[in-house]
Amino acid sequence: AKWALDSQETFALLSGVLAVIHPSQFHQGVACMRALEHESAHPELITDWACVFNALSILVNREAIFHRDGGGYYEWYDLLASIGRYCGGQLSFPGLGIDLDYRPGSVVPFCGNALRHGAPPSMGDRVCLAFYMRKSVHVHTQTNVADWSYTSVS
């Protein structure tokens, strides 16, 4: 729980990114976490988790072969946050023909179920925080599925 408490500011910031790019998914995440808090035998653990994403994978110095993620909905964004001291970071979307510069401090939201993606090894110490939502958790809490986001940046 200490790690979650120490990470609250970062988690809130990343949740804010989702609020801007996919407001309905953000609101569903809030509803899901509130439902979990109400049914939990230890609601303080849910409260300490200051994030609308209900799942997190931590990948350290790992090559990610091209893949699509499962366990969510196509309409949902996953969010990757990269930290560490490394060079040569890249995040690739072969179906789109896009290779992103994936430097420390990068935050990349995308639909992980829909877009095939991967990251080659980099030189140094790279940590990727992969935030996502599990469909099964939303089914359990009876929160609705967000539609595609139509947020404009203009």
DOTILO-131473 format. One record per residue: x, y, z of N, C-alpha, C, O in turn. Coordinates in steps of 0.1 Angstrom, whole numbers, padded with zeros to 4 digits, always signed. Layout:
<nodes>
XYZXYZXYZXYZ/...
</nodes>
This chain:
<nodes>
+0008-0012+0000+0000+0000+0000+0009+0013+0000+0004+0023-0005/+0021+0012+0006+0029+0024+0006+0033+0028-0008+0033+0040-0011/+0036+0018-0017+0039+0022-0031+0028+0029-0037+0030+0039-0045/+0016+0024-0035+0004+0031-0041+0002+0045-0035-0001+0054-0043/+0004+0047-0023+0004+0060-0017+0014+0069-0022+0012+0081-0026/+0027+0064-0024+0038+0072-0029+0035+0076-0044+0041+0085-0049/+0027+0068-0051+0025+0070-0065+0012+0078-0068+0009+0079-0080/+0005+0082-0058-0008+0089-0060-0008+0101-0070-0016+0102-0078/+0002+0109-0069+0003+0121-0077+0005+0116-0092-0002+0122-0101/+0014+0107-0094+0016+0102-0108+0004+0095-0113+0000+0097-0125/-0003+0087-0105-0015+0080-0109-0026+0090-0113-0033+0088-0123/-0027+0100-0105-0038+0110-0107-0035+0118-0120-0044+0121-0128/-0022+0121-0123-0018+0128-0135-0022+0119-0147-0027+0124-0157/-0018+0106-0147-0021+0097-0158-0036+0095-0160-0041+0094-0171/-0044+0095-0149-0058+0094-0149-0064+0107-0156-0073+0106-0164/-0057+0118-0153-0061+0131-0160-0059+0130-0175-0067+0136-0182/-0049+0124-0179-0047+0122-0194-0058+0115-0200-0064+0119-0210/-0063+0104-0193-0074+0097-0198-0087+0106-0198-0095+0105-0207/-0089+0114-0188-0100+0123-0187-0101+0132-0199-0112+0135-0204/-0090+0136-0204-0089+0145-0216-0092+0138-0229-0099+0143-0237/-0086+0126-0231-0086+0120-0244-0098+0110-0245-0102+0107-0256/-0104+0105-0234-0115+0096-0235-0124+0098-0222-0123+0089-0213/-0131+0109-0221-0139+0112-0209-0148+0101-0205-0149+0099-0193/-0155+0094-0214-0164+0084-0210-0157+0072-0203-0162+0066-0194/-0145+0068-0209-0138+0057-0203-0133+0061-0189-0133+0054-0179/-0129+0074-0187-0124+0079-0175-0136+0078-0164-0134+0073-0153/-0148+0082-0168-0159+0082-0159-0163+0067-0155-0167+0064-0144/-0162+0058-0165-0164+0044-0162-0154+0039-0152-0157+0031-0143/-0141+0043-0154-0131+0039-0145-0133+0044-0130-0132+0036-0121/-0138+0056-0129-0142+0062-0116-0153+0054-0110-0152+0050-0098/-0163+0051-0118-0175+0043-0113-0171+0029-0109-0175+0024-0099/-0162+0023-0116-0157+0009-0113-0149+0009-0100-0152+0001-0092/-0140+0019-0098-0132+0020-0086-0141+0022-0074-0139+0017-0063/-0151+0031-0075-0161+0034-0064-0168+0021-0061-0170+0018-0049/-0173+0013-0071-0180+0001-0068-0171-0009-0061-0175-0016-0051/-0158-0010-0065-0149-0019-0058-0147-0014-0044-0146-0023-0035/-0146-0001-0042-0144+0004-0028-0155+0000-0019-0153-0003-0007/-0168+0001-0024-0179-0002-0016-0181-0016-0012-0186-0020-0002/-0176-0025-0021-0178-0039-0018-0165-0046-0012-0166-0057-0008/-0154-0038-0011-0142-0044-0006-0142-0045+0010-0148-0037+0017/-0136-0056+0014-0134-0057+0029-0123-0048+0034-0122-0045+0046/-0115-0042+0025-0104-0033+0028-0105-0021+0018-0097-0019+0010/-0116-0012+0020-0118-0001+0011-0106+0009+0011-0104+0016+0001/-0098+0009+0021-0087+0018+0021-0076+0015+0011-0069+0024+0006/-0076+0002+0007-0066-0002-0004-0071+0004-0017-0062+0008-0025/-0084+0004-0019-0089+0010-0032-0087+0025-0032-0084+0031-0042/-0090+0031-0020-0088+0046-0019-0073+0050-0021-0071+0060-0028/-0064+0042-0016-0050+0045-0018-0046+0044-0033-0036+0051-0037/-0053+0037-0041-0050+0035-0055-0057+0047-0063-0068+0046-0067/-0050+0058-0064-0055+0070-0070-0055+0070-0085-0049+0079-0091/-0061+0060-0091-0060+0058-0105-0073+0052-0110-0079+0043-0104/-0078+0056-0122-0090+0051-0128-0087+0037-0135-0097+0030-0137/-0075+0035-0138-0071+0022-0144-0071+0011-0133-0066+0013-0123/-0078+0000-0136-0078-0011-0125-0067-0021-0127-0068-0031-0119/-0058-0019-0136-0047-0029-0137-0034-0022-0142-0035-0011-0148/-0023-0027-0137-0010-0021-0140+0000-0033-0142+0001-0042-0134/+0007-0032-0153+0019-0042-0154+0031-0033-0155+0032-0022-0161/+0042-0038-0148+0054-0031-0147+0064-0040-0155+0067-0051-0151/+0070-0034-0166+0079-0041-0174+0093-0034-0173+0094-0022-0175/+0103-0042-0169+0116-0037-0167+0126-0042-0177+0128-0055-0178/+0133-0034-0184+0143-0038-0194+0139-0050-0203+0146-0059-0204/+0127-0048-0208+0121-0059-0215+0118-0056-0230+0112-0045-0232/+0121-0064-0239+0117-0063-0252+0102-0068-0253+0099-0078-0247/+0094-0060-0260+0080-0064-0261+0078-0068-0276+0078-0059-0285/+0077-0081-0279+0074-0085-0293+0061-0080-0297+0052-0077-0289/+0059-0079-0310+0046-0074-0315+0034-0082-0310+0035-0094-0311/+0024-0075-0305+0013-0082-0299+0001-0072-0298+0002-0060-0300/-0011-0078-0296-0022-0070-0292-0026-0075-0278-0023-0086-0274/-0031-0066-0270-0034-0069-0256-0048-0075-0255-0057-0071-0264/-0051-0083-0246-0064-0089-0244-0069-0084-0230-0062-0078-0222/-0082-0088-0227-0087-0085-0214-0095-0072-0213-0100-0069-0202/-0095-0064-0224-0102-0052-0223-0112-0051-0235-0116-0061-0241/-0116-0039-0238-0125-0036-0249-0117-0029-0260-0108-0021-0257/-0121-0031-0273-0114-0024-0284-0115-0009-0282-0105-0002-0286/-0126-0004-0277-0128+0011-0276-0119+0017-0265-0118+0030-0264/-0113+0009-0256-0106+0015-0245-0092+0018-0248-0085+0011-0256/-0087+0029-0242-0073+0032-0242-0065+0025-0231-0070+0024-0220/-0053+0021-0235-0043+0017-0225-0034+0029-0225-0034+0037-0234/-0026+0030-0215-0016+0041-0214-0003+0035-0209-0002+0029-0199/+0007+0038-0217+0021+0034-0214+0029+0047-0209+0029+0057-0216/+0035+0045-0198+0044+0056-0193+0058+0050-0191+0060+0040-0185/+0068+0057-0197+0082+0052-0197+0090+0060-0188+0090+0073-0188/+0098+0053-0179+0107+0060-0170+0121+0053-0170+0121+0041-0175/+0131+0059-0165+0144+0053-0164+0155+0061-0171+0153+0073-0175/+0167+0055-0172+0178+0061-0178+0182+0052-0189+0189+0042-0187/+0178+0055-0201+0181+0046-0213+0181+0055-0226+0177+0066-0226/+0187+0049-0236+0186+0056-0249+0182+0046-0260+0183+0033-0257/+0177+0051-0271+0173+0042-0281+0159+0036-0279+0155+0026-0286/+0151+0043-0271+0137+0038-0269+0128+0040-0281+0128+0050-0287/+0120+0030-0284+0111+0030-0296+0099+0022-0292+0100+0012-0286/+0088+0027-0297+0075+0020-0296+0069+0020-0310+0067+0030-0316/+0067+0008-0315+0063+0006-0329+0049+0001-0330+0044-0008-0323/+0042+0006-0341+0029+0001-0345+0030-0003-0359+0027+0005-0368/+0033-0016-0362+0036-0020-0376+0024-0018-0385+0026-0015-0397/+0012-0020-0381+0000-0019-0389-0002-0005-0394-0008-0003-0404/+0003+0005-0386+0002+0019-0390+0014+0024-0397+0014+0035-0402/+0025+0016-0396+0038+0020-0402+0044+0032-0393+0051+0040-0399/+0042+0031-0380+0047+0042-0371+0057+0036-0361+0054+0026-0355/+0068+0043-0360+0078+0040-0350+0079+0053-0341+0084+0063-0347/+0075+0053-0329+0076+0065-0320+0089+0065-0313+0094+0055-0309/+0094+0077-0311+0106+0079-0302+0100+0078-0288+0091+0085-0284/+0105+0068-0281+0100+0064-0268+0110+0067-0257+0115+0058-0250/+0112+0080-0255+0122+0085-0245+0117+0083-0231+0105+0082-0229/+0126+0084-0221+0121+0085-0207+0112+0096-0205+0114+0107-0210/+0101+0094-0198+0091+0104-0196+0079+0104-0206+0070+0112-0205/+0080+0095-0216+0070+0094-0226+0057+0088-0220+0058+0079-0212/+0046+0094-0225+0033+0088-0221+0025+0086-0234+0023+0095-0242/+0021+0073-0237+0015+0070-0250+0002+0063-0247+0002+0052-0242/-0009+0070-0250-0022+0063-0250-0026+0057-0263-0024+0063-0274/-0031+0045-0263-0036+0039-0276-0045+0027-0272-0045+0022-0261/-0052+0022-0282-0061+0011-0280-0053-0002-0282-0051-0007-0293/-0048-0007-0271-0040-0019-0271-0046-0032-0276-0039-0041-0281/-0059-0033-0275-0066-0045-0281-0067-0044-0296-0067-0054-0303/-0067-0032-0301-0069-0030-0316-0056-0029-0323-0055-0033-0335/-0046-0023-0317-0034-0020-0324-0023-0029-0320-0019-0030-0308/-0017-0036-0330-0005-0044-0327+0007-0035-0325+0009-0025-0332/+0014-0038-0314+0025-0029-0310+0036-0037-0303+0035-0048-0300/+0048-0030-0302+0059-0037-0296+0070-0027-0294+0070-0016-0299/+0080-0031-0286+0092-0022-0283+0104-0031-0283+0105-0041-0276/+0114-0027-0291+0127-0034-0291+0135-0031-0279+0131-0022-0271/+0145-0039-0276+0153-0036-0264+0160-0022-0265+0162-0017-0277/+0163-0016-0254+0169-0003-0254+0182-0004-0246+0184-0014-0239/+0191+0006-0247+0203+0005-0239+0202+0013-0226+0199+0025-0227/+0203+0007-0215+0202+0013-0202+0191+0007-0194+0187-0005-0197/+0185+0014-0185+0175+0009-0176+0161+0015-0179+0159+0027-0177/+0152+0007-0185+0139+0012-0189+0128+0005-0181+0129-0007-0179/+0119+0013-0176+0107+0008-0169+0095+0013-0176+0094+0025-0179/+0087+0004-0180+0074+0008-0186+0063+0005-0177+0061-0007-0172/+0055+0015-0174+0042+0013-0166+0031+0012-0176+0028+0022-0182/+0025+0000-0177+0014-0002-0186+0001-0002-0178-0002-0011-0171/-0007+0009-0180-0020+0010-0173-0031+0006-0182-0031+0009-0194/-0040-0002-0177-0051-0007-0185-0063-0010-0177-0062-0010-0164/-0074-0013-0183-0087-0017-0176-0090-0031-0180-0090-0035-0192/-0094-0039-0171-0098-0053-0173-0113-0053-0175-0121-0048-0167/-0117-0059-0186-0132-0061-0189-0138-0069-0178-0150-0065-0174/-0132-0079-0173-0138-0087-0162-0141-0079-0150-0151-0082-0143/-0133-0070-0146-0136-0061-0135-0148-0052-0137-0156-0051-0128/-0149-0047-0149-0161-0039-0152-0173-0047-0153-0184-0042-0150/-0173-0059-0158-0184-0068-0158-0188-0071-0144-0200-0070-0141/-0179-0074-0135-0182-0077-0121-0189-0065-0114-0198-0067-0107/-0184-0053-0117-0189-0041-0111-0201-0035-0118-0207-0025-0114/-0205-0041-0129-0216-0037-0137-0215-0023-0142-0225-0015-0142/-0203-0019-0146-0202-0005-0152-0202-0007-0167-0198-0018-0172/-0207+0002-0174-0210+0001-0188-0197+0002-0196-0186+0005-0191/-0198-0002-0209-0186-0001-0218-0186+0013-0225-0197+0017-0230/-0175+0019-0225-0174+0032-0231-0174+0030-0247-0169+0020-0252/-0180+0040-0253-0180+0040-0268-0166+0045-0272-0158+0049-0264/-0163+0045-0285-0151+0051-0291-0150+0065-0287-0161+0072-0285/-0138+0070-0284-0136+0084-0281-0136+0093-0294-0130+0089-0303/-0143+0104-0293-0143+0113-0305-0138+0127-0301-0142+0137-0307/-0129+0127-0291-0123+0139-0286-0115+0146-0297-0106+0139-0303/-0116+0158-0299-0109+0166-0309-0098+0174-0302-0100+0179-0290/-0086+0175-0308-0075+0183-0302-0075+0197-0308-0067+0205-0304/-0085+0201-0316-0085+0214-0321-0094+0223-0313-0095+0235-0316/
</nodes>
